[in-house]
Amino acid sequence: NSTTELAFKYAVYKINKDKTLLPHTSLVYDIQYVPRDDSFHASKKACNQVRFGVQAVFGPSDPLLGAHIHSICDALDIPHLEARLDLDADVREFSINLYPAQHLLNRAFQDVMAFLNWTRVAIIYEEDYGLIKLRELVRSPH
């Protein structure tokens, strides 16, 4: 996802620019790409990163690949950061999901609609699951 990648690169840039955040430290990143349906190559690339001394792993956005990478990071006590919808909200050691909870997103949509005085909205979704995520929003009286 190019917007996620751009946000990540910008965050690293801003952290490196503000020397008060991590004094005497400079963050670097190495972005690797793998096909969504290839957990073997994703795991292999993650292991190569570990061999080169990676300090944390960000991603991937795919839930299946994310589970494989999480297992590797968890076994090796490496922080794993994700930014994807994950309905399995259990607490995981060494893993942080930065994606907002669906109820918070729904509330944000409601707040925007109320602020703009919208009385009608159209919801366009790609899969039935998309509508299920928004059921709280759809049922809202506002």
C-alpha positions as a Markdown table, in Angstrom:
| # | Residue | x | y | z |
|---|---|---|---|---|
| 1 | Asn | 0.0 | 0.0 | 0.0 |
| 2 | Ser | 1.7 | 3.1 | -1.2 |
| 3 | Thr | 0.0 | 5.5 | 1.3 |
| 4 | Thr | 1.1 | 3.3 | 4.2 |
| 5 | Glu | 4.6 | 3.2 | 2.9 |
| 6 | Leu | 4.7 | 6.9 | 2.3 |
| 7 | Ala | 3.5 | 7.5 | 5.9 |
| 8 | Phe | 6.1 | 5.1 | 7.2 |
| 9 | Lys | 8.9 | 6.8 | 5.3 |
| 10 | Tyr | 7.8 | 10.2 | 6.4 |
| 11 | Ala | 7.6 | 9.1 | 10.1 |
| 12 | Val | 11.2 | 7.8 | 9.9 |
| 13 | Tyr | 12.3 | 11.1 | 8.3 |
| 14 | Lys | 10.6 | 13.2 | 11.0 |
| 15 | Ile | 12.0 | 11.1 | 13.8 |
| 16 | Asn | 15.5 | 11.4 | 12.4 |
| 17 | Lys | 15.1 | 15.1 | 11.9 |
| 18 | Asp | 14.1 | 15.8 | 15.5 |
| 19 | Lys | 17.2 | 14.9 | 17.4 |
| 20 | Thr | 15.4 | 15.2 | 20.8 |
| 21 | Leu | 13.3 | 12.1 | 20.1 |
| 22 | Leu | 16.2 | 9.6 | 19.7 |
| 23 | Pro | 19.4 | 11.4 | 20.4 |
| 24 | His | 22.5 | 9.7 | 18.9 |
| 25 | Thr | 20.3 | 7.4 | 16.9 |
| 26 | Ser | 19.4 | 7.4 | 13.2 |
| 27 | Leu | 16.6 | 5.1 | 12.0 |
| 28 | Val | 17.0 | 3.3 | 8.7 |
| 29 | Tyr | 14.5 | 1.1 | 6.9 |
| 30 | Asp | 14.7 | -1.7 | 4.3 |
| 31 | Ile | 11.3 | -2.2 | 2.6 |
| 32 | Gln | 10.8 | -5.7 | 1.2 |
| 33 | Tyr | 7.9 | -6.7 | -1.1 |
| 34 | Val | 6.4 | -10.2 | -1.3 |
| 35 | Pro | 3.4 | -11.6 | -3.1 |
| 36 | Arg | 0.3 | -11.8 | -0.9 |
| 37 | Asp | -0.1 | -15.5 | -1.5 |
| 38 | Asp | 3.5 | -16.5 | -0.7 |
| 39 | Ser | 4.0 | -17.0 | 3.1 |
| 40 | Phe | 7.2 | -19.0 | 2.4 |
| 41 | His | 9.0 | -16.1 | 0.7 |
| 42 | Ala | 7.6 | -13.6 | 3.3 |
| 43 | Ser | 9.0 | -15.8 | 6.1 |
| 44 | Lys | 12.3 | -16.2 | 4.3 |
| 45 | Lys | 12.7 | -12.5 | 3.8 |
| 46 | Ala | 11.8 | -11.9 | 7.5 |
| 47 | Cys | 14.5 | -14.4 | 8.5 |
| 48 | Asn | 17.0 | -12.7 | 6.3 |
| 49 | Gln | 16.2 | -9.4 | 7.9 |
| 50 | Val | 16.7 | -11.0 | 11.3 |
| 51 | Arg | 20.1 | -12.3 | 10.2 |
| 52 | Phe | 21.1 | -8.7 | 9.2 |
| 53 | Gly | 20.2 | -7.4 | 12.7 |
| 54 | Val | 16.7 | -5.9 | 12.2 |
| 55 | Gln | 15.4 | -4.3 | 15.4 |
| 56 | Ala | 11.7 | -4.2 | 14.4 |
| 57 | Val | 9.4 | -5.3 | 11.6 |
| 58 | Phe | 6.5 | -3.2 | 10.2 |
| 59 | Gly | 3.9 | -5.1 | 8.3 |
| 60 | Pro | 2.7 | -6.8 | 6.2 |
| 61 | Ser | -0.8 | -5.7 | 5.6 |
| 62 | Asp | -2.1 | -9.1 | 4.6 |
| 63 | Pro | -3.6 | -11.0 | 7.6 |
| 64 | Leu | -2.2 | -14.4 | 6.6 |
| 65 | Leu | 1.3 | -13.1 | 6.0 |
| 66 | Gly | 1.0 | -11.0 | 9.1 |
| 67 | Ala | 0.4 | -14.1 | 11.2 |
| 68 | His | 3.5 | -15.8 | 9.8 |
| 69 | Ile | 5.7 | -12.7 | 10.4 |
| 70 | His | 4.2 | -12.3 | 13.9 |
| 71 | Ser | 5.2 | -15.9 | 14.8 |
| 72 | Ile | 8.8 | -15.2 | 13.7 |
| 73 | Cys | 9.0 | -11.9 | 15.6 |
| 74 | Asp | 7.3 | -13.4 | 18.7 |
| 75 | Ala | 9.7 | -16.3 | 18.8 |
| 76 | Leu | 12.7 | -14.0 | 18.5 |
| 77 | Asp | 11.4 | -11.2 | 20.8 |
| 78 | Ile | 11.4 | -8.7 | 17.9 |
| 79 | Pro | 8.8 | -5.9 | 17.9 |
| 80 | His | 6.2 | -6.3 | 15.2 |
| 81 | Leu | 4.2 | -3.3 | 14.1 |
| 82 | Glu | 1.2 | -3.6 | 11.9 |
| 83 | Ala | -1.4 | -1.2 | 10.4 |
| 84 | Arg | -4.2 | -3.4 | 9.2 |
| 85 | Leu | -7.7 | -4.3 | 10.2 |
| 86 | Asp | -7.5 | -7.3 | 12.6 |
| 87 | Leu | -10.7 | -8.7 | 14.1 |
| 88 | Asp | -8.6 | -10.9 | 16.3 |
| 89 | Ala | -8.1 | -8.2 | 19.0 |
| 90 | Asp | -6.3 | -10.5 | 21.5 |
| 91 | Val | -3.2 | -9.0 | 23.2 |
| 92 | Arg | 0.1 | -10.2 | 21.6 |
| 93 | Glu | 3.5 | -9.9 | 23.1 |
| 94 | Phe | 5.9 | -7.9 | 20.9 |
| 95 | Ser | 3.1 | -6.9 | 18.5 |
| 96 | Ile | 1.3 | -3.6 | 18.1 |
| 97 | Asn | -1.4 | -2.9 | 15.6 |
| 98 | Leu | -1.7 | 0.8 | 14.8 |
| 99 | Tyr | -5.0 | 0.4 | 12.8 |
| 100 | Pro | -7.9 | 2.0 | 14.7 |
| 101 | Ala | -10.6 | -0.2 | 16.1 |
| 102 | Gln | -13.7 | -0.4 | 13.9 |
| 103 | His | -16.0 | 1.2 | 16.5 |
| 104 | Leu | -13.6 | 4.2 | 16.7 |
| 105 | Leu | -13.6 | 4.5 | 12.9 |
| 106 | Asn | -17.4 | 4.3 | 12.9 |
| 107 | Arg | -17.6 | 7.0 | 15.6 |
| 108 | Ala | -15.3 | 9.2 | 13.6 |
| 109 | Phe | -17.5 | 8.8 | 10.5 |
| 110 | Gln | -20.5 | 9.7 | 12.6 |
| 111 | Asp | -18.7 | 12.8 | 14.0 |
| 112 | Val | -17.8 | 14.0 | 10.5 |
| 113 | Met | -21.3 | 13.5 | 9.3 |
| 114 | Ala | -22.8 | 15.4 | 12.2 |
| 115 | Phe | -20.3 | 18.2 | 11.9 |
| 116 | Leu | -21.1 | 18.6 | 8.2 |
| 117 | Asn | -24.8 | 18.3 | 8.9 |
| 118 | Trp | -25.1 | 15.4 | 6.4 |
| 119 | Thr | -28.5 | 13.7 | 6.5 |
| 120 | Arg | -27.7 | 11.1 | 3.8 |
| 121 | Val | -24.5 | 9.2 | 2.8 |
| 122 | Ala | -23.8 | 6.5 | 0.3 |
| 123 | Ile | -21.6 | 3.5 | 1.4 |
| 124 | Ile | -19.7 | 1.8 | -1.4 |
| 125 | Tyr | -18.1 | -1.4 | -0.4 |
| 126 | Glu | -16.0 | -4.0 | -2.2 |
| 127 | Glu | -17.1 | -7.1 | -0.3 |
| 128 | Asp | -20.0 | -8.1 | 2.0 |
| 129 | Tyr | -17.5 | -8.0 | 4.8 |
| 130 | Gly | -17.1 | -4.2 | 4.2 |
| 131 | Leu | -20.7 | -3.6 | 5.0 |
| 132 | Ile | -20.5 | -5.8 | 8.1 |
| 133 | Lys | -17.7 | -3.6 | 9.4 |
| 134 | Leu | -20.0 | -0.6 | 9.1 |
| 135 | Arg | -23.1 | -2.1 | 10.5 |
| 136 | Glu | -22.8 | 0.0 | 13.7 |
| 137 | Leu | -22.6 | 3.1 | 11.4 |
| 138 | Val | -25.5 | 2.0 | 9.2 |
| 139 | Arg | -27.8 | 1.3 | 12.3 |
| 140 | Ser | -27.0 | 4.7 | 13.8 |
| 141 | Pro | -30.0 | 7.1 | 14.1 |
| 142 | His | -27.8 | 10.1 | 13.3 |
